[in-house]
Amino acid sequence: MSDKLTEIMAHKRREVAPRVRAVTPEELAALDASLPRPPSFAAALRRADGALAVIAEIKRRSPSAGDIKAGVPALDQARRYQSAGADALSILTDEKYFGGTLADLESVTAHFRAAPPALPCIRKDFMVHPIQVLEARQAGASAILIIVRALDDAEIRVLHEAARAAGLDALFEIHNEAELDRALAHEATIIGVNNRDLAVFRCDLGLSERLIPKFPAHVTAVSESGIFTAADAARVRACGAHAILCGEALMKAPDTAALLSDFHRA
């Protein structure tokens, strides 16, 4: 791991530690059965018209970009994305590094239940324990993030099993071929290539171009980070991406709907 990712993961483990308790698959399955079914994240990434799907991210700040749209209410941004035609949302719930909270996810999914059409939401956070999966399901998420580089295989297995038990999809994030192999060994069906090198926080769309063609046909391919223009979207679409995850460009866009339309047409 990079020094920054090591720092973030160490902080996350300390942050989650006071909430840690035993969470069984049976408890997660019972929770899933007791709550309204969230919309499918996986299905949203494979558009019926074959166009590039867009996961629009609510991101107030990041370690690489600093403040992006500090203080913006998550619900306001979610409504903006909903009306602009986003296929799914990524909601950052890490507070220290990204300025998000679990309450952001809760407020957005509650809005979607009351004002359809609902968009599936992924809880974008540094997942280390099944308690976070339970929290995600309680908050109305449709999916969780599993960062392959940040976890050992035992941790990945436990998180993926927890997600399945809770009725959630899992987006496996990778950065190189070895991580792709690990994700596939865990039967990942949605894999995202993070184009940002976490060692130096520099983006290279060439990572998607090199890795996505290696994905098995049944795997949904997502290109994450560094996508700012229709040309960027077309570039990753050409190498096989079914969807893109975009935060900074959409958060800053003067016309969110126009940029989303450009991405869809890429």
PyMOL commands that set and color helices and strands:
alter all, ss='L'
color gray80, all
select helices_A, chain A and resi 3-19+25-34+41-44+74-84+95-98+102-114+130-138+148-150+153-165+177-185+206-214+230-238+248-252+256-265
alter helices_A, ss='H'
color red, helices_A
select strands_A, chain A and resi 53-58+61-62+66-67+88-92+121-124+143-147+169-174+190-194+196-197+202-203+220-224+243-246
alter strands_A, ss='S'
color yellow, strands_A
deselect
rebuild
show_as cartoon
